[in-house]
Amino acid sequence: MTAFRRLPPLNGLRAFEAAARHLSFTRAAAELNVTQAAISHQIRMLEERLAVKLFVRRNRTVLLSEAGQAYLPALRDAFDMIDQATDRLLRRDETAPLVISSTASFATKWLVPRLSSFQALHPEIEVQLSTSFELVDFQRDTVDAAIRWGLGKWPGLFVERLFSQDSFPVCAPALVKGRKGLKQPSDLAGVTLLHTTTARDDWRLWLTAAGVKGVDANRGPVFDQVFTALQAAIEGVGVALGQTQLVERDIAAGRLVQPFDLTLPIEAAYYFVCPPAALKRRKVKAFHDWMLSLTPGAAS
């Protein structure tokens, strides 16, 4: 078994090392961003703990005692080793991949098509995408940051709203053409409705808002991912409920059309989420800033 270490309080050791190096409590306080009184208190507590005097106090000057002179070199070496080890750790972290967690639908329909612009800005950062429905456990999982869909209530984490979504029907252009095409919401009675397991009630809400009766909101195939339901709509299988940011590129490219003007706001939104300390790391901050640059008014 490892022997129990008899280590004095770290704050006291830091105060002593800084004061001994400067031979000044004032300069030590400025370096450690504390008050001179705090330095004096920490050193006094350390001297009491060790039962030795580390400084000889003479009027407004301080000198190292014999014990202090003997103690300083080892402490200076120890703090230098900690500083070097920390620098190596941070440099290794910056060269490791940036792991981002997201739902598969958001990654496929929004993030991946734009990722090349982030790589162009930061070619030194290797991005790894991890897709899952499960919420990330940042203490357990090797994930740096996540894009989450929800109400933004994740205590203990840094949470920043990216953008909200509206919900509305989308389909292949062929379904709106011809004599029997989609002219008005009631025409949905004659086509297949596409559903996702995470939003089974959305069609009922949209049909109610549109004042449509006589359409079974539960009929039609069910997909476990939004992007697979949207792909089925592109292939002409039926009509899906699209979300603004997830369908904008398909609509712009003519793969999907919005047959009706009615849109429903969704209470949930997409959020950038990470542990508060992670945002201090350069690669995480770079990805966060890039995401916000693509989502004007994100924090509103």
C-alpha positions in Angstrom: 0.0 0.0 0.0 1.1 3.6 -0.7 2.3 5.4 2.4 0.0 8.2 3.5 1.4 11.6 2.3 1.9 14.2 5.0 1.2 17.2 2.8 0.5 20.7 4.2 -2.4 22.7 2.6 -1.6 23.6 -1.0 -2.7 27.2 -0.6 -0.1 27.6 2.2 2.6 26.1 0.1 1.8 28.3 -2.9 1.8 31.4 -0.7 5.1 30.5 0.8 6.8 29.6 -2.5 5.6 32.9 -4.1 6.6 35.0 -1.1 10.0 33.3 -0.8 10.7 33.8 -4.5 9.9 37.5 -4.4 10.9 38.1 -0.7 7.7 40.1 -0.6 4.2 39.3 0.6 2.9 42.2 -1.5 4.3 40.9 -4.8 3.2 37.3 -3.8 -0.3 38.6 -3.3 -0.3 40.3 -6.7 0.9 37.1 -8.4 -1.7 34.9 -6.8 -4.4 37.5 -7.1 -5.2 37.6 -3.4 -4.7 40.2 -0.7 -1.5 40.7 1.3 -3.5 39.7 4.4 -4.4 36.4 2.8 -0.8 35.7 2.1 0.2 36.5 5.7 -2.6 34.3 7.0 -1.7 31.3 4.7 2.0 31.5 5.7 1.2 31.8 9.4 -1.1 28.7 9.2 1.6 26.8 7.3 4.2 27.8 10.0 1.9 26.6 12.7 1.2 23.3 10.8 5.0 22.7 10.4 5.9 24.1 13.8 8.8 26.1 12.3 9.4 29.7 11.3 9.8 30.1 7.5 10.5 33.8 7.5 12.3 36.3 9.6 10.3 39.5 9.7 12.2 42.8 10.0 10.2 46.0 10.0 8.8 46.1 6.4 11.1 43.4 4.9 11.0 39.7 5.2 13.9 37.2 4.8 13.9 33.5 4.7 14.8 31.7 7.9 17.2 28.8 7.8 14.3 26.4 7.6 12.7 28.4 4.8 15.9 28.4 2.8 16.0 24.6 3.2 12.3 24.2 2.2 12.2 26.4 -0.8 14.3 24.5 -3.4 12.2 21.4 -3.2 8.9 23.3 -3.3 10.1 25.3 -6.3 11.0 22.1 -8.1 7.7 20.5 -7.2 5.7 23.5 -8.6 7.8 23.6 -11.7 7.1 19.9 -12.3 3.3 20.5 -11.8 3.4 23.4 -14.2 5.3 21.4 -16.9 2.9 18.4 -16.4 -0.1 20.7 -16.8 1.3 22.3 -19.9 1.9 18.8 -21.4 -1.6 17.7 -20.5 -3.2 20.8 -22.1 -1.1 20.5 -25.2 -2.0 16.8 -25.5 -5.7 17.7 -25.0 -5.5 20.3 -27.8 -4.1 17.8 -30.3 -6.8 15.1 -29.4 -10.0 15.0 -31.4 -12.8 17.3 -30.5 -15.7 15.0 -29.8 -19.2 16.4 -30.4 -22.4 14.5 -29.5 -25.6 15.1 -31.4 -28.8 13.4 -32.5 -28.3 11.6 -35.8 -30.9 13.8 -37.5 -29.3 17.1 -36.5 -25.9 15.8 -37.5 -27.1 14.5 -40.9 -29.3 17.4 -42.0 -27.6 20.4 -40.4 -24.2 19.9 -38.9 -22.4 17.7 -41.5 -23.3 19.8 -44.5 -21.7 22.8 -42.8 -18.8 21.1 -41.1 -16.3 21.9 -43.9 -16.5 25.6 -43.0 -15.3 24.8 -39.5 -12.5 22.6 -40.8 -11.5 25.5 -43.1 -11.3 27.8 -40.2 -9.6 25.3 -37.9 -7.7 22.7 -39.9 -5.7 21.7 -36.8 -8.8 20.5 -35.0 -10.0 17.0 -35.8 -13.7 16.6 -35.2 -15.4 13.4 -34.2 -19.2 13.2 -34.2 -21.0 10.9 -31.9 -24.7 10.4 -32.6 -27.2 9.1 -30.0 -30.6 9.7 -28.5 -29.1 9.4 -25.0 -28.1 12.4 -23.0 -24.4 12.7 -22.6 -22.8 12.0 -19.2 -19.8 14.4 -19.4 -18.2 12.8 -16.3 -18.4 9.3 -17.9 -18.3 9.8 -21.6 -15.4 11.0 -23.6 -17.4 13.9 -25.1 -16.3 17.5 -25.2 -19.6 19.2 -26.0 -23.1 18.3 -27.2 -25.9 19.7 -29.3 -29.1 18.8 -27.4 -32.7 19.1 -28.3 -35.0 20.1 -25.4 -36.0 22.9 -23.0 -32.5 23.9 -22.0 -32.8 22.7 -18.4 -29.6 20.8 -17.6 -28.4 21.9 -14.2 -24.6 22.2 -13.7 -23.8 22.6 -17.4 -23.1 25.6 -19.6 -26.2 25.8 -21.8 -26.7 28.2 -24.7 -29.7 28.3 -27.0 -28.9 28.0 -30.7 -32.2 28.2 -32.5 -35.9 27.2 -32.3 -37.8 25.2 -34.8 -41.2 25.4 -36.5 -43.0 22.3 -37.6 -44.8 22.0 -41.0 -45.6 19.4 -43.6 -43.1 18.7 -46.4 -43.1 16.3 -49.3 -41.7 15.5 -52.7 -42.6 18.1 -55.4 -44.5 15.4 -57.4 -47.1 15.1 -54.6 -48.3 18.6 -55.0 -48.6 18.5 -58.8 -51.5 17.2 -60.9 -55.2 17.2 -60.5 -55.1 15.2 -57.3 -52.2 17.0 -55.7 -52.1 18.7 -52.3 -54.0 21.9 -52.7 -55.3 22.3 -49.2 -54.8 20.6 -45.8 -57.8 18.4 -46.2 -56.2 16.7 -49.2 -53.9 15.0 -46.7 -56.7 12.4 -46.3 -55.5 11.0 -49.6 -51.8 10.6 -48.9 -49.6 8.7 -46.5 -48.5 10.5 -43.3 -45.0 9.8 -42.1 -44.2 9.7 -38.4 -41.3 9.6 -36.0 -41.2 7.8 -32.7 -40.2 10.9 -30.8 -43.0 13.1 -32.1 -46.1 10.8 -32.5 -48.5 13.6 -31.5 -47.2 16.3 -33.9 -49.5 15.4 -36.8 -52.5 15.7 -34.5 -51.4 19.1 -33.3 -50.8 20.4 -36.8 -54.1 19.0 -38.2 -56.0 20.6 -35.3 -54.3 23.9 -35.9 -55.2 23.7 -39.6 -58.8 23.0 -38.7 -58.7 19.7 -40.6 -61.2 16.9 -39.7 -61.5 13.4 -41.1 -57.8 12.7 -41.4 -56.5 9.9 -39.2 -53.4 11.5 -37.5 -52.0 8.1 -36.4 -52.0 6.3 -39.7 -48.8 5.8 -41.7 -45.3 4.3 -41.2 -43.2 5.3 -38.2 -39.5 6.0 -38.2 -37.1 6.1 -35.3 -35.2 9.1 -36.7 -36.4 12.4 -38.2 -33.9 12.3 -41.0 -35.2 8.8 -42.2 -38.8 10.1 -42.2 -37.5 13.1 -44.3 -35.7 10.8 -46.7 -38.9 8.8 -47.1 -40.7 12.1 -48.0 -38.0 12.9 -50.5 -38.5 9.5 -52.1 -42.2 10.2 -52.5 -43.4 7.7 -49.8 -45.6 10.3 -48.1 -45.8 13.6 -46.3 -43.6 14.2 -43.2 -43.5 17.0 -40.7 -40.3 18.9 -41.2 -38.4 21.2 -38.8 -37.1 24.5 -40.1 -33.3 23.9 -39.8 -33.5 20.3 -40.8 -35.3 20.8 -44.1 -34.1 24.2 -45.3 -31.4 22.7 -47.5 -33.7 20.1 -49.0 -36.3 22.8 -49.8 -33.7 25.1 -51.3 -32.4 22.2 -53.5 -36.0 21.3 -54.6 -35.9 17.9 -53.0 -38.8 18.9 -50.7 -41.6 21.4 -50.9 -43.8 23.0 -48.3 -47.3 22.5 -49.6 -49.1 24.7 -47.0 -48.2 28.0 -45.3 -49.2 27.0 -41.8 -46.3 26.4 -39.4 -46.4 25.5 -35.7 -43.7 26.8 -33.3 -42.1 24.1 -31.2 -41.4 24.8 -27.6 -38.2 22.8 -27.5 -35.0 24.1 -29.2 -31.4 23.1 -30.0 -28.8 24.0 -27.4 -25.0 24.0 -27.2 -24.2 22.2 -24.0 -20.9 21.4 -22.2 -19.3 21.5 -18.7 -18.6 25.1 -17.7 -14.8 24.4 -17.5 -14.7 22.9 -21.0 -15.6 26.3 -22.6 -12.1 27.5 -21.5 -10.4 25.0 -23.8 -9.5 26.5 -27.1 -11.0 23.8 -29.4 -14.3 23.8 -27.5 -14.5 27.6 -27.5 -13.7 27.6 -31.3 -16.5 25.2 -32.0 -19.0 27.1 -29.8 -18.2 30.4 -31.5 -18.5 28.8 -34.9 -21.9 27.4 -34.1 -23.1 30.8 -32.9 -21.8 32.5 -36.0 -24.2 30.3 -38.0 -27.2 30.9 -35.8 -27.9 34.7 -35.7 -29.9 35.7 -32.6 -29.0 32.4 -31.0 -29.0 33.7 -27.4 -32.3 35.5 -27.7 
